[in-house]
Amino acid sequence: MVILYVLSFLVSFFIVYWLIPPLSKLAFRLDFVDKPRQDVERKIHREPIPLTASYAIFIGFFITYLLFARDFSLETLALFIGGVLLLTIGTIDDWYKTKGKDFPALPKFIVQIAAAILVFLSGNAFTGFINPFSGDYISLPVILQFVLTIIWIFGVTTVINFSDGMDGLAGGLTAISAVTLFIVAVTKGQSTSAIMAIALVGVTLAYLRYNKAPAKIFMGDAGATFLGFILAVIALDGAFKQATVLSLFIPILALGVPIFDNIFVVVKRFIQGKSIYQADATQVHYRLLKAGLNQKQVVAVLYLVSVCLSLSSIILLLIET
């Protein structure tokens, strides 16, 4: 199995690494680039950046997953269709941004919910947990399974997207979370989830080769929502299966930085009467930037916090086992 995991990592990494340069050239030909805007506080880059990394990430992940997991099930079909839906609506959103316009939030919301529903209908869902006192498995009512599964997938998809505001940040946080979920899956003997997680590590690290400051390419909303979607599904397929009350916190801690930061942002926007989709500079990375840190320092600090939270989740895993 170790060789399988190593090959999954290498194949996913090199597919993305080799695809990004030609996709970057294509972006400039199509004028599919994120242009700097002096009037927008969160636009901190100073030259046009290609927005095509999402396609390399999508292709690299699914080729690797199908090649090594060989899981041609209904769950895989739902994962693929959901990924295509997010990639499509994200591309439309990114195209609007290249023209200096904002795409309406409602279509994005509907598509993200639809992708989550597809995953639930395929059988991949949060179904319950083990009673810590009796050891019995408590199966939740179907309606509660549905609601919790949709909230989880939609929530993680959204928080990773919200975190994509600085060179190397969303990709790095995803990689750290994916490593943690890989360790959880391997410990639990869940090989399919482990391959998904290590493939995600591979594609994000390859992307980071081009996205670290100063970034040469962006993944846009299309890539960020796709990464969040895959992370959420990996947790459902791995960490949340046969979970105890204590181990329910493992995936939450693994994704701690984007989850806790964006809960704060969403609550703040709600109190102020703003749309939760309204892009602004209230995320923690912008606040650290205002506090005097430079981009690399902000990313390093958030990486460190993410690693600490991930180590905490692994400690919980060891306590459980």
Disulfide bonds with the S-S distance in Angstrom:
none
